[in-house]
């Protein structure tokens, strides 16, 4: 696509300080857009393209809203410094590293109040992973709000005072690093946080130390169906023994 294509009025919609350049299949922001409209634009919609980079977004220094839905942005993204940005929508991209993203937002977009990441793997919902549930999503929100406590909306939901209080005190611990395979980047499992009962399978990574018979009993008492049952007459556990067990 040449420079003349970019200036075609049928492909550019600019009015009331809002610039829409949607569905043009570009992989980067055309530099000419910034040169022509950059200083005038307050809202920029680049959804339904094929963006893999945000190069030239620095040509829009006064942006208050940036819509990047349905692109190909991934963890290599470098966010520009946009001190006036209030709204950032990145739905349906390829973001997996949540910590990297929120850290960049924290320092590059200090005025952000609305963030939406629905449809990225970093946002754990059943839309992209049927194994995720509402608890996974809650832990994700706590983590994001811990780093970005000034947010007023996250995805489609307003931030409540209750979850903000939880995020500030516990949000940092709602993500657990899973073991690394070779050169594979570190992965995070939301189900391991805040007392969840799920456990990562590390049987193919670590060789457990030898344990004594007593330790084996305690280990099996902690996980799964057990072969050992304490049958002492005065055991507190007897409250859970059914007639068929006697």
N, C-alpha and C positions, 0 to 999 in steps of 0.2 A: 504494500500500500504506500503510494508516494505522498509527498507533502500536499499536492493539490487535493487528494482524497480527504485529507484531514480537515481541510477548510471548507469542504462541501457542506452547505447549510442543511442539507437533508440528513446529515449524519451528526450534526452538532446542534444541540438545543441549549441556548443560553438566554435566560431571562430572569429578572429579579435577583441577580447575584447567584443564580443557581445554574450550574453547567452539567448537562447530561450527555455522556458519551457512552452509550449502552449498546451491547451486542455487536461490536465491531471486530471481535476476534483478535485484538491486539495483545501482544505478550508484555508490553511495557507502555507506560503513559507517553503518548506522543509529545515530544518536546515543544512542538509548535503550539499545542493547546495552552501550555503554561505561558509561553511568550505572548500569545494573543489575549488570554483572559485571566492569567494568574492573579494579578493584583486586584481584580474585580470580584473574584469568586469567593463566596462564603460557603456554598454547598456544592460538593462534587460527587456525582454518581457515575461510577465506572463499572457497574454490575454487568454480568453476562458477557464478559470478555474472556480472555485467556491469560490474564496477568500472572506473571511469575516473579515480578519485581515491582517495587514502587519508585524506581528511578524517575526523577523529574517531578516527584510530588512536592519537593521543596520549592518549586516554582509557584506554589499556592500557599503563601505564608500565613494568610489570614483565614484559613479554613475553619469553619465551625462544625461542619458535618462532612463525613467521608463515608461513602457507601461502596463497598468492595465485594458485595455478594456474588456468589457463583463465578469464581475465578479459580486459578490454580496456584494460589499463594501457599507456600509451605514454610517449614521451620528455618529456611535460609533468609526469610524476609528481614529487611532492615527498615525500621520505621523512621520516618523523618521527624524532625522536631517541629511540632505544631502546637504552640503554646495556647492557642485559642480554641482548639478542637473540643467540642462538647459531646459529639455523637460519632461513634465508630461502629460500623456494621460490617462484619466479615463472615457472614453466614455461608455455609457450603463452600469452604475452601479445603485445604489439606494440612491444617495446623494440627500437630500432635504434641509438641512441646509447650505445654501451658506455662510453665515457669519462665521460659525464655520470652514468651510473648508478653506476659503481664509485667515482667521486669522492664522490658523496653517501653511499654506503655507508661509505666510509673515515671520514668525519667524523660520521655519524649512528648507525652501528652498530659501535662499536669492538670489541665482543666476538664478532663474527660468525666462525663456524668452518665453516659449511656454506652454500654458495650454489648454487642450481640455476637455470639460465636456458634450458634446452632448449626449443626451439620458438619462440624469439624470433629475429628477423633478426640481432640483435646476436651471437647464438651460431651461428657458421657450420658447419652440418652439412648432410648430404644430406637430412635430414628436411624442410628448408624450401628448399633450393637444391641441385639435382642437380649443379651445377657445382663445388660445394665438395668438398673431400677431407680426409683425415686431417691433412695438413700445415696446412691452413687452421685446423682445430680446435686443433692444437698451438699455433699462433701466438696464437690467441685466449686460450688458457690462460696463455701466457707474459705476455700483456698484463694480464689480470685479476690474476694472482699478483704482478706487479710492484707493483701498487697495493694489493693485499690479501694481503700475504705471510703473514698469520696464518691464512689458510684451511687447513683440513685436508681438506676435500672440495670439489671443484668439479664441479657436475653429478653424474654418477653415478660419478665416479672419485676415488679418494684422491689427494692431492697428494704426489708423490714428492720426495725431497731433490734428486734430479738436476734435475728440471724447475724446482724452486724456485730453485736456483742459477742456472739459465739465465734464469729470469724476472727475478731481481734485477739481473743484469748486462745483459740484452738486451731485456727485456720492454717497456721504454719505446719501443723502436724497431720494434716488430712491427706497427705500424699506420701507414699512409701516407695523408695527406689527399689526396683526389682533387680536381681542379679544380672550382670552384664555378660553377654555371650561374645567372646572375641572382641571384634571391633564394632559390634552392634551398639548404637547409642543407648544410654540408660533409659529404661522404661519405668513407668509408674503404674501402680495398681491401686485404684481408689478403694477397692473392697478391703484393703489391708488396714485402712485408717479408722480412727475413732471407734475401736473395739469391734469392728466387723469380724464375723466368724470365718470369712474366706481366708485361705492361706495360699501363698504362691508355691508352685511345685518346683522344688530345687533338688529333687532326687537325682537328676542327671548332672548336677553341678558339684555338689558337695558330697564327700564321703564321711558319714557320721562316725564319731569316735565310739569305741566299744563302751557298752554300758553294763552296769551290774544288773542282776535280776530285779533288785528293788527299784532301780531307775527305770527298768523296762515296764514295771507295773505302773509307775507314776506316769510314764509317757503314754501308755495305752489308756490310762484313765483320762487323759486330757483330750485325746482325739479319737473320734469314730466309735464303733461298736467294740466293747471290751470283753475279754475272756475272763477278767478277774472281777469279783464282787465281794466286798466286805460284808460278811454276814453276822457281825457281832450283834448281840442281843440289844445293846443299848445304842447302836449306831444311829446317828441322825439321818443317815441315808435310808433307814428302814421305812421312813415315811413314803418313799417312792417305790417300795417293793410291792408288787401285786400278788394276789393269791396264787396265781399260776406260777409264780417264781418260788413259792415255798415248797 
